[in-house]
């Protein structure tokens, strides 16, 4: 990591500590997330209680996490970073950290320990994939399908997405190469363990695009996590990819005729970064917020509202029932053994290296 581009950890602690000690923390924050049910879970679980505990502090949401890397690059170049805390996927956190655009974090100094005294770094464990990344949840990207549009043989295999004969109709896929390229190769005969080795090659990329070509005319491309749930609710697609928590909301909270297709769900991590270069007052407020928002109880509380697994080991035993539905949430987590029988492990480090190149190729393919 290009550590010379960011302030050293001890200096960070000192600056933030001085700003907090003399009351010079910013009174407002701009938080960046993904909108929809996920952002609502964040608002309910920790933003609302944080603001209640900090009179005079306000927070506004920006739903631009899907464009976080590009926008933070542009803000840094312009010398005007307007975001304070940004929710990103792990691969984007790695890229932002490597480019000096995210603050390095001493997880044990800056984040809360577990209730039994376990350090934050031990509590989060291997989910700390970058010096700048503050883990929040484990989620998966998977498929939902309309139960009333798939006939008498509902899909059990992710490759049903490419089977237009058995399951005619429109699909929805995310407007980016991640996950789509992996599923395309697996459904074209590439073993899951070999996917990234194949995808590194020009031939492998061409193979993935060729497989996606077979359904291209039947795809609605989405950018926001709320898009596929709406398309499914409206009956505009027979199946579509999105985050498992969005599908949980659609199925359990909205009672739509939709079911989960857990096969080949792609596990990923999501968490916070704090942009580099904030004023001491804004940085102090951001650090104060993330310390609260990622403690053991707050991450467990988030699972009351959405079916994402909390990133702290100490939070898992505290996951209980849905706040309003009264249903046990553990069975709806992507990590539940019944749901995780055939998962695909997303390689965020690989994508951190290849994302810019494949993004450009994917957008060029879409434009053909």
C-alpha positions in Angstrom: 0.0 0.0 0.0 1.2 3.5 -0.7 1.4 4.5 2.9 3.4 7.6 2.1 0.2 9.1 0.7 -1.8 8.9 3.9 -1.2 10.2 7.5 0.5 7.7 9.8 -1.7 5.9 12.3 -0.2 7.5 15.4 -0.7 10.9 13.9 -4.3 10.1 13.1 -5.0 9.0 16.6 -3.5 12.2 17.9 -5.3 14.5 15.6 -8.7 12.8 16.0 -8.1 12.7 19.8 -7.3 16.4 20.0 -10.3 17.3 17.9 -12.6 15.2 20.0 -11.2 16.3 23.3 -11.7 20.0 22.8 -15.2 19.5 21.2 -14.1 20.3 17.7 -15.9 17.5 15.9 -17.9 18.4 12.8 -21.6 18.7 13.5 -22.7 17.1 10.2 -21.8 14.1 8.1 -22.4 12.9 4.6 -22.7 9.1 4.7 -22.5 7.2 1.4 -24.3 3.9 0.9 -26.4 1.9 -1.6 -30.0 3.0 -0.9 -33.0 0.6 -0.5 -33.5 -1.9 2.3 -29.7 -2.0 3.1 -29.4 1.7 3.7 -32.6 1.6 5.8 -31.1 -1.1 8.0 -28.1 1.1 8.5 -30.3 4.1 9.4 -32.3 2.1 11.9 -29.4 0.1 13.5 -26.9 2.8 14.1 -27.4 6.2 12.4 -30.7 7.0 14.3 -29.3 5.9 17.7 -26.0 7.7 17.1 -27.8 11.0 16.3 -30.0 10.5 19.4 -26.9 10.2 21.5 -25.2 13.2 19.9 -27.5 16.2 20.1 -26.9 18.8 17.4 -25.3 16.3 15.0 -26.9 15.7 11.6 -26.3 13.2 8.8 -27.4 13.0 5.2 -27.2 10.1 2.8 -25.7 9.9 -0.6 -26.6 6.7 -2.5 -23.5 6.6 -4.7 -21.5 3.7 -3.3 -21.6 1.9 -6.7 -19.5 4.8 -8.1 -17.4 5.4 -5.0 -14.0 4.8 -6.5 -14.5 7.0 -9.5 -16.1 9.8 -7.5 -13.5 9.7 -4.7 -10.8 9.9 -7.4 -12.4 12.9 -8.9 -12.9 14.6 -5.5 -9.3 14.0 -4.6 -8.1 15.4 -7.9 -10.3 18.5 -7.4 -9.1 18.9 -3.8 -12.7 18.9 -2.6 -13.8 15.7 -0.7 -17.4 16.1 0.4 -18.0 12.6 1.8 -17.2 11.7 5.4 -17.9 7.9 5.7 -18.4 5.7 2.7 -19.8 2.1 2.5 -17.9 0.1 -0.1 -17.3 -3.5 -1.1 -14.0 -5.0 -0.1 -12.4 -4.9 -3.5 -13.1 -1.2 -3.8 -11.7 -0.6 -0.3 -8.5 -2.2 -1.4 -8.2 0.0 -4.5 -9.0 3.2 -2.6 -6.4 2.3 0.1 -3.7 1.4 -2.5 -4.3 4.8 -4.2 -4.1 6.7 -0.9 -7.7 7.8 -1.2 -8.8 6.2 2.1 -7.6 6.6 5.6 -5.5 3.9 7.2 -7.1 2.5 10.4 -5.5 1.1 13.5 -8.5 -1.2 14.1 -7.6 -1.9 17.8 -7.0 1.7 18.6 -9.9 3.2 16.7 -12.6 0.6 16.9 -14.4 -0.8 20.0 -13.3 -4.1 21.5 -15.8 -6.9 21.9 -17.8 -7.0 25.2 -15.4 -9.7 26.6 -12.4 -7.6 25.8 -11.4 -9.3 22.6 -9.6 -6.8 20.3 -11.4 -5.5 17.3 -8.8 -7.1 15.0 -9.3 -10.5 16.5 -13.1 -10.0 16.5 -13.2 -9.2 12.8 -10.4 -11.6 12.0 -9.7 -12.3 8.3 -12.5 -9.9 7.2 -10.0 -7.1 7.7 -8.7 -7.3 4.1 -7.2 -3.8 4.0 -5.5 -1.3 6.3 -8.3 1.1 5.4 -11.3 -1.3 5.5 -13.7 -1.4 8.5 -15.8 -4.6 8.0 -19.6 -4.4 8.5 -21.4 -7.3 6.9 -21.1 -10.6 5.0 -23.6 -10.7 2.1 -24.1 -12.5 -1.1 -25.1 -11.7 -4.6 -27.6 -14.3 -5.7 -30.8 -14.7 -7.8 -34.4 -14.4 -7.1 -37.1 -15.7 -9.4 -40.8 -15.3 -9.8 -42.5 -18.4 -8.5 -45.5 -17.9 -10.8 -43.4 -17.5 -14.0 -41.1 -20.6 -13.9 -43.7 -23.3 -14.5 -43.8 -26.6 -12.5 -40.0 -27.0 -12.3 -38.5 -24.0 -10.3 -34.8 -23.5 -11.0 -32.3 -25.1 -8.6 -29.1 -24.3 -10.5 -27.7 -20.9 -11.3 -27.2 -22.0 -15.0 -31.0 -21.7 -15.3 -30.2 -18.0 -16.0 -28.8 -19.1 -19.3 -31.6 -21.5 -20.1 -34.0 -19.5 -22.2 -35.8 -22.6 -23.4 -36.9 -23.9 -20.0 -37.3 -20.4 -18.5 -38.2 -17.9 -21.2 -38.4 -14.3 -20.3 -36.3 -11.4 -19.3 -33.5 -11.5 -16.7 -31.8 -8.7 -14.8 -28.0 -8.6 -14.3 -25.8 -6.0 -12.8 -24.2 -3.6 -15.2 -20.6 -4.6 -14.3 -18.4 -7.6 -15.0 -18.1 -8.8 -11.4 -20.1 -12.0 -10.8 -21.5 -12.1 -14.3 -18.2 -13.2 -15.8 -17.8 -15.9 -13.1 -21.3 -17.3 -13.6 -20.9 -17.3 -17.3 -17.7 -19.3 -17.2 -19.1 -21.8 -14.6 -22.2 -22.3 -16.8 -19.9 -22.8 -19.8 -18.1 -25.7 -18.2 -15.3 -24.1 -16.2 -14.7 -25.5 -12.8 -15.3 -23.1 -10.0 -11.7 -23.5 -8.7 -10.4 -22.5 -12.1 -12.6 -19.5 -12.8 -10.1 -16.8 -12.0 -7.1 -18.5 -13.7 -9.3 -18.7 -16.9 -10.6 -15.2 -16.5 -7.0 -13.8 -16.4 -6.6 -14.8 -20.0 -7.9 -13.0 -23.1 -9.4 -16.4 -24.2 -11.2 -16.8 -20.9 -12.6 -13.3 -21.1 -13.8 -13.9 -24.6 -15.4 -17.2 -23.4 -17.3 -15.4 -20.7 -18.6 -12.7 -23.1 -19.6 -15.3 -25.6 -21.7 -17.0 -22.9 -23.3 -13.8 -21.9 -24.0 -13.1 -25.6 -26.4 -16.1 -25.5 -28.8 -14.2 -23.2 -27.9 -10.6 -24.0 -31.2 -9.8 -25.7 -33.1 -11.0 -22.7 -31.2 -8.9 -20.1 -32.2 -5.7 -18.3 -29.0 -4.3 -16.8 -29.2 -2.8 -13.3 -27.0 -0.4 -11.4 -28.9 0.1 -8.1 -29.5 -2.7 -5.7 -33.2 -1.8 -5.6 -33.6 -2.4 -9.3 -34.0 -6.1 -9.5 -36.5 -6.3 -6.5 -38.7 -3.8 -8.3 -38.4 -5.6 -11.7 -39.3 -8.9 -10.0 -42.2 -7.2 -8.1 -43.5 -5.7 -11.4 -43.2 -9.1 -13.2 -40.8 -7.5 -15.8 -38.2 -10.2 -15.3 -38.5 -13.9 -14.5 -35.3 -14.0 -12.6 -32.6 -11.5 -11.6 -29.4 -11.0 -9.5 -29.2 -8.8 -6.5 -28.1 -8.8 -2.9 -29.6 -11.4 -0.7 -30.9 -8.9 1.8 -32.9 -7.1 -0.9 -34.5 -10.4 -1.8 -35.3 -11.1 1.8 -37.1 -7.8 2.0 -39.0 -8.5 -1.2 -40.1 -12.0 -0.1 -40.6 -11.7 3.7 -41.6 -8.1 4.1 -43.4 -7.4 0.9 -44.8 -10.9 0.4 -44.1 -11.0 -3.3 -44.3 -14.3 -5.3 -40.5 -14.6 -5.4 -38.1 -17.2 -4.2 -34.4 -17.4 -3.6 -32.0 -19.3 -5.8 -29.0 -19.8 -3.5 -27.0 -21.9 -5.9 -23.6 -20.3 -6.6 -24.3 -17.3 -4.5 -21.2 -15.1 -4.3 -20.0 -14.2 -0.9 -18.6 -10.7 -0.4 -17.8 -8.2 2.3 -19.0 -4.7 2.8 -17.8 -2.1 5.2 -16.8 1.5 5.7 -13.9 3.6 4.6 -13.1 7.2 5.7 -11.8 9.3 2.8 -8.3 10.6 3.2 -7.7 14.3 3.5 -10.6 15.3 5.6 -10.2 18.2 8.1 -9.4 17.2 11.6 -12.9 18.0 12.8 -14.6 16.0 10.0 -12.1 13.1 10.5 -12.8 13.1 14.3 -16.5 12.9 13.7 -16.2 10.1 11.1 -14.0 8.1 13.5 -16.4 8.6 16.4 -19.3 7.4 14.2 -17.7 4.3 12.8 -16.5 3.3 16.3 -20.1 3.3 17.4 -21.6 1.9 14.2 -19.3 -1.1 14.2 -19.4 -2.2 17.8 -20.8 -5.7 18.7 -24.3 -4.6 19.5 -24.8 -2.3 16.5 -23.8 -4.9 14.0 -26.1 -7.5 15.6 -28.8 -4.9 15.6 -28.5 -4.4 11.8 -29.4 -8.1 11.4 -32.9 -7.3 12.8 -33.7 -5.4 9.7 -31.9 -7.3 6.9 -30.5 -10.7 6.3 -26.8 -9.9 6.2 -24.3 -11.6 8.5 -22.5 -9.2 11.0 -18.8 -9.1 10.4 -17.9 -9.4 14.1 -17.7 -12.9 15.6 -19.0 -11.5 18.9 -22.2 -10.2 17.1 -23.4 -13.6 15.8 -24.8 -14.9 19.0 -26.8 -11.7 19.4 -28.6 -12.1 16.1 -32.3 -12.8 17.0 -35.6 -12.0 15.4 -36.6 -9.5 12.8 -37.6 -6.3 14.4 -41.2 -6.2 13.0 -41.8 -9.7 11.5 -40.8 -11.6 14.5 -39.1 -14.3 12.4 -35.8 -16.0 13.3 -33.2 -14.2 11.1 -30.4 -16.8 11.4 -32.0 -19.1 8.8 -32.1 -16.2 6.3 -28.4 -15.4 6.4 -26.3 -16.4 3.4 -24.0 -18.2 5.7 -26.7 -20.6 7.0 -25.7 -24.2 6.2 -28.9 -24.8 4.2 -28.2 -21.8 2.0 -24.4 -22.2 1.7 -24.3 -25.7 0.2 -22.8 -24.5 -3.1 -21.3 -21.0 -2.7 -18.8 -19.3 -4.9 -16.0 -17.4 -3.1 -15.5 -14.0 -4.7 -11.8 -13.1 -5.0 -11.8 -9.4 -4.1 -8.0 -9.2 -4.4 -8.1 -10.5 -7.9 -10.8 -7.9 -8.8 -8.9 -5.1 -7.2 -6.1 -5.8 -9.7 -8.3 -6.4 -12.8 -11.4 -4.3 -12.2 -10.4 -1.2 -14.2 -9.4 -3.2 -17.3 -12.5 -5.5 -17.2 -14.8 -2.6 -16.5 -13.7 -0.9 -19.7 -14.0 -4.2 -21.7 -17.5 -4.9 -20.2 -18.8 -1.4 -21.0 -17.4 -1.7 -24.5 -19.2 -5.1 -24.9 -22.4 -3.6 -23.7 -22.1 -0.8 -26.2 -21.7 -3.1 -29.2 
